[in-house]
Amino acid sequence: MKKPQTWPAFLVMFIVLILDQLSKYIVRTNLEMHHSIPFLEKLFGDTFMFTHVQNSGAAFSIGFSSDFTNRIFFITTTLFALIMILYLLYQSTHRLQVYAFGLVLGGALGNLIDRILLGGVTDFINVDFPDFIMERFPIFNIADSCIFIAVCLLIFDILFTKDTPAEADADLDMALPQTDSKEI
């Protein structure tokens, strides 16, 4: 089985990083902290809004009580995660994995840049899902969305992307020691 090329992951990473940082810059320069602007208000009311917040924690604002501790912990954790994702990228067996790892790399780097430069991550996408789990879904950003999409792609890959039997047999044949039939 031929290993997929890894360069598309870096292209995806670059695109995600640019879109993420550009959108966060636009929000920081045009929307005051904790203010909201409804998006398509006439159609959806306050279901979709842009709301400027800074998050020093992780997803759902989970973190430690100290912003400094959050900053150090999440920068360190992200650096280790990036190393692991790069390792997994070079172990990829399908193009879907390559694209997914590109999304994760771009999202992780986007949020890492915010943590290093600003002390927290700029979040701004505010969506009101039906009230079956929580009153309003936590505010997120493009980097978070890309990481979520990547996880969904990787789950899909695990569940549905299979090597064809011929490829699996060829891999097995290469792994078994070759013997001469005359020896038996």
N, C-alpha and C positions, 0 to 999 in steps of 0.2 A: 504494500500500500504506500503510495507516494504521500509524503508529508506536505501539508499546505504551506504556501509562502506566508511569512509573518508580516511583510511590509504593509498589507492592508490594515492591520491593527494599528500601526503607527499613523496612517492616514486618518483613520476613524478617530484615534486619540486626538490628533491635531485639530480636526474639525470640531469635535466636542469641546475641547479646551477653548477654542476661539469663541464659539457660540456661548459657552458658559460665562467666560470672563467678560465678553461684550455685553451680554444681557445684565449681568450683575453691575457692571459699570453704569449702564443706562439707568438702572433702578437707583443706585446710590446717588447719582447726580441729579435725578429728576423727581424723586419721591422721598419726602421726609420720613424719618424713622417712625414706624408704627402707623403710618397713614396708608389708606387703601384707595384704589381706583377700581370701580367695577368694570368688568370686561363684558361687552355685549349685554348691558344692563336691561335693555328693552326686551330682549329675548329670554334671558335667564335670571333676571333680578340680581341678587347678590351671590349667586352660585359660583361664579368665576370672578376673582378679583386679583389685582396685583397689590400685595401688601409688603412693605419693606420692613424686614426684621433681621437681626443679627443673632445667630445661634452659636453659642460657644460649646454646646454639647454635641452629641451624635444625633442619630435619627430620633424624632419625637422629643428633642431637647434632653435626652438622657445624658447624664454626665455627673461630674463631681460638683461639690458646692463651690469650689474655687475656679474662677475663669482661667487663672494661670495653670492650675493642675490640669484642667481640661485641655488647654492649649498644648502643653508638653505631652500629655498622654496621647492625644489624638494625632499630633504630628508624628510621634514615634510609631504609633500603631499603623498609620497610613504608610510610612516609609517601609515598614516590614511587609505590609500587604502589597505594596507596589513590587517589591522584590519577588514575592511569591507569585504574583500575577505574571510577571515577566518570565519566571521559570515555567509556569503552566502554559504560557503562550508558546514557548519554544517546544513544549511537549504536545501541542495541539495535533489532533488527528483529523479534524474537519474544519472547513472554512467557517462554518457557523461559530465554532469556538474562537477562531481568530478574530472575527468581528465582535463577538461578545467581550473578549478580553480587551479589545480596543476601546469599547464603550466604558469598561470598568477603569481602564488606565486614564482615559480622558476625564471621567467623573471624579476619580480620586485625586488626580492632579489639580483639577479645578478647585475642589474644596481645600486641598492642601495649600494652594497659593493664598486663598482667603485666610486660612488659619495663621500662616506665617506672616502675611502683611497686615492683616486687620485684627487678628486675635480671635476671630470667629467667622463663621460662614454666612454670607449674605443669602437669605432666602426671600422669595417673593411670590411664588405661585400659590394662591390661596383658593382651594376648591372645597365647596360644601357638598359632601356626599350625604346620602340619606342617613338619618340619625339612628342607625341600627347598632353602631359600635361606639361612636363618640359624637359629640355635638358638632364639631367641625374638624375636618382632617388637618393634621399639622402642615404648616407652610413649608414648601420645598423649593428646589431650584432645578435647573437643567442638568447639572451634574448628578444630583440625586435621581432624577428621572432616567438618565442613561445607565446608572448602576442598576436600578430596578429592572429596566428592559434587558440588560445583560444577564442578570440572574434568571429571568424568565427564559431567555434564549438557551442558557446553559442547562436549565431543567428540561426544556424541550429536547435538547441534544442528548441528555442522559436517557430520557424516556423513549424517544422515537428514532434517533439516528443510530442505525446499526451498520456494522461492516457487512458487506455481502459475504455469503458463505465461502465463495472462492477466495476472497481476500483473507478471511479468517483461516482457511485451510493453508494458504500460502504462508501466513505468519506462523502457523503451527509447524509446518514442514521445515521452516528455517530454524525454528527453535529446537527441533529434535536432532540428535546426533545422527549422522549418516553412516550406515553400515553397509558393507559389501554383502550381497546375498549369498556368496560362496562360503562365507564364514559360518553361516548358520547350519 
